[in-house]
Amino acid sequence: MSEFNLNDHIFRLLQSDPFCAALSRKIEKAESKNIPTAGVRVNPDTGYFEMLYNPEFFESLTDSQRSGVLIHEFYHLVFEHVLDRLPDELAGVMSSSAPTQAEASMFKLWNIGADLSINCLIGKDKLPEMCCFPGQGPFESMPEGQTAEWYYDELKKMQDESGEGEGDGEGGSGSEPGEGSGGGFNPDDVGQFDDHSGWGSDGCSDAVKEIAKERLKEATKDAVNESQSKGWGTVGASCRKEIMERISTKVDWRKVLRWFVKCSQRSNKRSTPRRLNKRYPYVHPGRKVERLANVAISIDQSGSVSDEMLAAFYAELNTLAGLATFTVIPFDTAVAEDKVYTWKKGEKRKKERVMWGGTCFNAPTEYVNKKGGFDGHIVLTDMCAPKPKPSKCPRMWMTDKRNGSNPYFKTTERVVIVDK
């Protein structure tokens, strides 16, 4: 019988999983008998993530299990288990040529925790029998749906309680989980169906790793876009949400706010005989240039906007007051015109709430459009109201993570997440 060639079966195995099928096209698959089962790593020569597999192992599986193993490996990549999520205390273990027994044991715990976190997203019926699964065997007390870090912490507690990790670290040959030398949990007794030895990608420079991560992020974005038209297949809602969060661009909202204010600055030029004209010295007066910005800050005062968000925003405005003059516009369903004030350049102010009503974005937009003279308009809000009319000056929205991910309306204007 000829050896199993995984590439000949990929399309058939992933027909019901458009997301994984699309991602699979960007992941190289290569045979290797140097590993017993399958695993993922960064190829140091190409700078791409790749999946290695033992053809004899795949030949022994059912089609359902083959599909499950593929999805399992792709999830390790998507959820960044291979490079970025290694716990701090294990950061040097993968690069060490001779890890201590305690380090090796803790790395095994991380391996198991990562497997537990994704296996419950796939289903035990689609995975090889030796898979680690929450709620079963030595993991009977663990619920499904937790992160790799959560399972890792719980596994460390189990090991501490059983007294493992301090002896010779050798589980009895053929022993059942829980029958190690300490009579409790021993990670060496737990079987895993895939190989994690390529995690950390020894032999890869930091530059190669960064290139591989960016390529994977683009491949994941393409797979998400394809899934939105073809469907997500077996990818559940919670898994879908985490994938979307991982491919979203992370930005420092404070830097974006500073950028917006600086871009709103306009030049105020005036002649002055005190400044030397570089082109016609002593013939014409020079010019003095002052950089000014008058930015409207509309602050949603509705009850659904938290005091924490207001406090974070006011704290940053105190810093930015060194760059510009702000006109602060409190609003809910209307603008509280008697509460509008000018936050002068260099001033410090404390957070304040003056209204508790609903939300209407047309109110501050009309106020800013009518007043005129503003170089930019920033709206701090929970986004929970209909889309407003256009603004006559550049407008930016600032909200929290929950509302930024699920806005009430869609807009092409910049929306920035405020990390409280």
C-alpha positions in Angstrom: 0.0 0.0 0.0 1.3 3.5 -0.9 2.0 6.0 1.8 -0.7 8.5 2.7 -0.3 11.8 0.9 -2.2 14.4 2.9 -2.3 16.9 0.1 -4.4 14.6 -2.0 -7.1 14.6 0.6 -7.2 18.2 1.9 -10.1 19.4 -0.2 -12.3 16.4 0.7 -11.5 16.5 4.4 -12.3 20.2 4.7 -15.3 20.6 2.5 -17.6 21.4 5.5 -15.1 23.9 7.0 -14.7 26.9 4.6 -12.6 28.8 7.1 -10.1 26.0 7.7 -10.1 25.1 4.0 -9.2 28.7 3.1 -6.5 28.9 5.8 -5.1 25.5 4.7 -4.3 26.8 1.3 -1.7 29.2 2.9 -0.1 26.6 5.2 2.5 24.3 3.7 2.1 20.6 4.5 5.2 18.3 4.5 5.8 14.7 5.3 8.2 13.9 8.1 8.9 10.7 9.9 11.0 12.6 12.4 7.8 13.3 14.4 5.4 10.5 15.5 2.1 12.3 14.6 1.7 15.9 13.4 2.8 19.4 14.4 3.2 23.0 13.3 6.2 25.3 13.3 7.9 28.2 11.5 10.1 27.0 8.6 13.4 28.8 9.2 14.3 28.7 5.5 11.0 30.0 4.0 9.6 32.2 6.8 6.2 30.6 6.6 4.3 28.5 9.1 4.1 24.9 8.0 2.5 21.7 9.2 4.6 18.5 9.4 2.8 15.1 9.5 3.8 11.5 9.7 2.0 9.7 6.8 1.8 6.4 8.8 -0.1 8.2 11.6 -2.6 9.9 9.2 -3.1 6.6 7.4 -4.2 5.0 10.7 -7.0 7.6 11.3 -10.6 7.8 10.0 -11.5 10.7 7.7 -13.3 12.4 10.5 -10.2 12.2 12.7 -8.0 13.4 9.9 -10.2 16.4 9.5 -10.1 17.0 13.3 -6.3 16.8 13.4 -6.0 19.4 10.6 -8.3 21.8 12.4 -6.5 21.2 15.7 -3.2 22.2 14.1 -4.7 25.3 12.4 -6.2 26.4 15.7 -2.7 26.2 17.3 -1.6 28.7 14.7 -4.6 31.0 14.8 -4.6 31.2 18.6 -0.8 31.9 18.6 0.2 28.9 20.7 3.3 28.3 18.6 5.2 31.6 19.3 3.5 34.3 21.3 1.4 32.8 24.1 4.1 30.9 26.0 3.9 31.8 29.7 6.7 34.1 30.9 8.3 31.4 33.1 8.7 29.2 30.0 10.0 31.8 27.6 13.6 30.4 27.7 12.7 26.8 27.8 12.3 26.2 24.1 15.6 27.9 23.3 17.4 25.9 25.9 19.4 22.9 24.7 19.2 21.3 28.1 16.0 22.3 30.0 15.8 21.2 33.6 13.3 18.5 34.5 11.0 21.1 36.2 11.1 23.2 33.0 10.3 20.3 30.8 7.4 19.3 33.1 6.0 22.8 33.0 6.3 23.0 29.3 4.3 19.7 29.0 1.6 21.3 31.2 1.4 24.2 28.8 1.2 21.8 25.9 -1.7 20.0 27.5 -3.4 23.3 28.4 -3.2 24.5 24.8 -4.7 21.2 23.6 -7.5 21.3 26.2 -8.5 24.8 25.1 -8.9 23.9 21.4 -10.1 20.3 21.5 -13.4 21.3 23.0 -13.9 23.6 20.1 -13.6 20.7 17.7 -15.3 17.8 19.5 -14.0 14.6 20.9 -15.7 12.5 18.2 -13.5 14.2 15.5 -10.2 13.6 17.3 -7.9 10.6 18.0 -8.7 8.6 21.1 -5.6 9.8 23.0 -6.7 13.5 22.9 -6.9 15.5 26.0 -10.4 16.7 26.7 -12.0 18.8 29.5 -14.4 16.9 31.6 -12.9 13.5 30.9 -10.1 11.3 32.5 -7.7 13.3 34.6 -9.4 16.5 33.5 -12.8 15.5 34.7 -13.1 18.5 37.0 -12.3 21.0 34.3 -15.1 22.8 32.3 -15.0 23.3 28.6 -14.5 26.7 26.9 -11.5 28.1 28.9 -8.3 29.6 27.6 -5.0 27.8 27.4 -3.7 30.0 30.3 -6.6 29.0 32.5 -6.0 25.3 31.9 -2.3 25.7 32.4 -2.8 27.3 35.8 -5.3 24.6 36.9 -2.8 21.9 35.7 -0.1 23.5 37.8 -2.4 23.3 40.9 -3.1 19.6 40.1 0.6 18.9 39.9 1.4 20.8 43.1 -1.4 18.9 45.0 -0.1 15.5 43.7 3.5 16.3 44.7 4.8 15.8 41.1 7.5 17.7 39.4 10.1 17.3 42.2 11.1 13.6 41.9 12.7 11.8 38.9 9.7 12.8 36.8 9.2 9.4 35.3 5.7 8.0 35.2 5.4 4.3 35.4 5.5 2.6 32.0 2.0 1.8 30.9 0.5 3.5 34.0 -2.9 5.1 33.9 -3.2 8.9 34.4 -3.1 9.5 38.1 -0.9 6.5 38.9 2.5 8.2 38.8 5.1 8.0 41.5 3.2 10.6 43.6 -0.1 8.9 43.3 -1.7 12.0 41.7 -1.5 13.9 38.4 1.6 13.3 36.3 1.8 15.1 32.9 4.2 12.4 31.6 1.3 9.9 31.9 -0.9 12.0 29.6 -0.9 11.1 25.9 -1.1 13.8 23.2 -1.7 13.1 19.5 0.3 15.9 18.1 3.9 17.1 18.4 4.8 20.4 20.0 8.6 20.2 19.7 8.6 22.9 16.9 7.0 25.5 19.2 9.3 28.4 19.7 10.8 27.6 16.3 14.4 27.1 17.3 16.8 28.1 14.6 14.6 31.0 13.4 15.7 34.6 13.8 13.4 37.1 15.4 13.0 38.7 12.0 11.9 35.4 10.4 9.4 34.8 13.2 7.9 38.3 12.7 7.6 37.8 9.0 5.9 34.4 9.6 3.4 36.0 12.0 2.5 38.8 9.6 2.0 36.3 6.8 -0.2 34.1 9.0 -2.3 37.2 10.1 -2.9 38.0 6.4 -3.8 34.4 5.6 -6.3 34.4 8.6 -7.8 37.7 7.4 -8.3 36.2 3.9 -9.9 33.1 5.4 -12.3 35.2 7.5 -13.3 37.2 4.4 -14.0 34.0 2.5 -15.9 32.5 5.4 -18.2 35.5 5.5 -19.5 34.7 2.1 -19.3 30.9 2.2 -20.1 30.3 5.9 -17.9 29.3 8.8 -18.7 25.6 8.8 -18.0 24.0 12.2 -16.4 27.1 13.7 -18.6 28.1 16.7 -19.7 31.6 17.6 -17.2 32.0 20.6 -14.3 30.7 18.5 -15.3 33.0 15.6 -15.3 36.0 18.0 -11.8 35.2 19.2 -10.5 34.8 15.7 -11.9 38.2 14.7 -10.3 39.8 17.8 -6.9 38.3 17.0 -6.8 39.7 13.4 -8.0 43.1 14.4 -5.4 45.8 14.4 -4.4 46.8 17.9 -3.7 50.5 18.3 -3.0 52.7 21.3 -6.1 54.9 21.5 -4.1 57.7 23.2 -1.7 57.8 20.2 -4.6 58.0 17.8 -6.2 60.8 19.8 -2.9 62.7 19.7 -2.6 62.1 16.0 -6.1 63.4 15.3 -5.5 66.5 17.4 -2.2 67.2 15.6 -3.7 66.7 12.2 -6.4 69.2 13.1 -3.9 71.9 13.8 -3.9 74.8 11.3 -1.2 77.4 10.8 -1.8 81.0 11.8 0.8 83.2 10.0 1.5 86.8 10.7 4.2 89.3 9.7 6.7 90.4 12.3 9.8 92.6 12.0 11.4 90.8 14.9 11.8 87.6 12.8 14.4 87.6 10.0 13.0 86.9 6.5 15.2 84.1 5.3 14.7 84.9 1.6 14.9 88.8 1.8 16.7 89.6 5.1 16.3 93.2 6.2 14.1 94.0 3.2 10.8 92.3 4.2 9.6 91.3 7.7 9.7 87.7 8.6 6.7 85.5 9.4 5.7 84.0 12.7 3.8 80.7 12.5 1.6 79.5 15.3 0.1 76.0 15.3 -3.5 76.1 16.5 -6.3 73.5 16.7 -9.8 74.1 17.9 -11.3 70.6 18.4 -14.9 69.9 19.4 -15.2 67.2 22.0 -18.8 65.9 22.2 -19.1 63.7 25.3 -22.1 61.3 25.5 -23.7 61.8 28.9 -26.2 59.0 28.6 -26.4 56.6 31.5 -24.9 53.7 29.4 -21.5 55.5 29.2 -19.5 54.4 32.2 -17.7 56.7 34.6 -14.6 54.6 34.0 -14.6 55.6 30.3 -15.2 59.2 31.1 -12.3 59.2 33.6 -9.9 57.6 31.1 -10.9 60.1 28.4 -10.6 63.1 30.7 -7.2 62.0 31.8 -5.9 61.9 28.3 -7.5 65.3 27.4 -5.6 66.8 30.3 -2.4 65.7 28.5 -3.6 66.9 25.1 -4.6 70.3 26.4 -1.0 71.2 25.9 -1.5 70.9 22.1 -4.9 72.4 21.5 -8.0 74.2 22.8 -11.1 72.1 23.1 -14.7 73.0 23.1 -16.4 70.4 25.4 -20.0 69.6 24.3 -22.0 67.5 26.8 -25.0 65.8 25.1 -27.6 63.0 25.4 -30.6 63.5 23.2 -29.8 67.2 23.0 -26.8 69.4 23.6 -26.7 71.0 27.1 -25.7 74.4 25.6 -25.5 76.0 29.1 -22.9 73.4 30.0 -20.7 73.8 26.9 -17.3 75.2 27.8 -13.9 75.9 26.4 -11.0 73.8 27.7 -8.2 76.2 27.2 -4.7 75.2 26.2 -2.7 74.2 29.2 -5.7 73.8 31.6 -6.3 70.7 33.8 -9.8 69.5 34.5 -11.6 66.8 36.4 -14.2 64.3 35.0 -17.8 65.5 35.3 -21.2 64.2 34.4 -24.0 66.7 33.9 -26.7 64.6 32.0 -28.2 61.0 32.2 -30.6 60.7 29.3 -30.7 58.8 26.0 -28.5 59.3 23.0 -28.9 61.2 19.7 -25.8 61.9 17.6 -27.5 64.4 15.4 -27.6 66.8 18.4 -23.8 67.4 18.7 -23.3 67.1 14.9 -25.8 69.9 14.3 -24.3 72.0 17.0 -20.7 71.7 15.6 -21.9 72.2 12.0 -23.8 75.3 13.0 -21.1 76.9 15.2 -18.4 76.3 12.6 -14.7 77.1 13.0 -13.8 73.7 14.3 -10.9 71.7 12.9 -12.0 68.3 14.1 -14.8 66.7 16.1 -14.3 63.8 18.5 -17.3 61.9 19.9 -16.9 59.9 23.1 -19.9 57.5 23.2 -21.1 53.9 23.5 -22.3 54.1 19.8 -25.8 53.1 20.9 -27.9 55.3 18.6 -28.7 55.7 14.9 -26.1 57.0 12.4 -26.0 60.8 12.4 -25.9 63.3 9.6 -22.5 64.1 8.0 -20.1 66.4 9.8 -18.6 69.4 8.1 -15.2 68.8 9.8 -13.3 65.5 10.3 -15.0 63.4 12.9 -13.7 60.5 15.0 -15.6 58.2 17.3 -14.2 56.8 20.6 -15.9 54.0 22.5 -15.2 50.9 24.5 -14.3 47.4 23.3 -17.8 45.9 23.6 -19.6 48.6 21.7 -16.8 49.1 19.2 -17.1 45.4 18.2 -20.8 45.6 17.9 -21.7 49.2 16.9 -25.3 50.2 16.4 -24.4 51.7 13.0 -21.7 51.3 10.4 -19.4 54.2 9.4 -16.3 54.8 7.3 -15.1 57.3 9.9 -12.4 56.2 12.3 -13.6 54.4 15.4 -11.1 54.0 18.2 -11.4 51.6 21.1 -10.7 53.2 24.5 -9.0 50.6 26.7 -10.2 51.5 30.2 
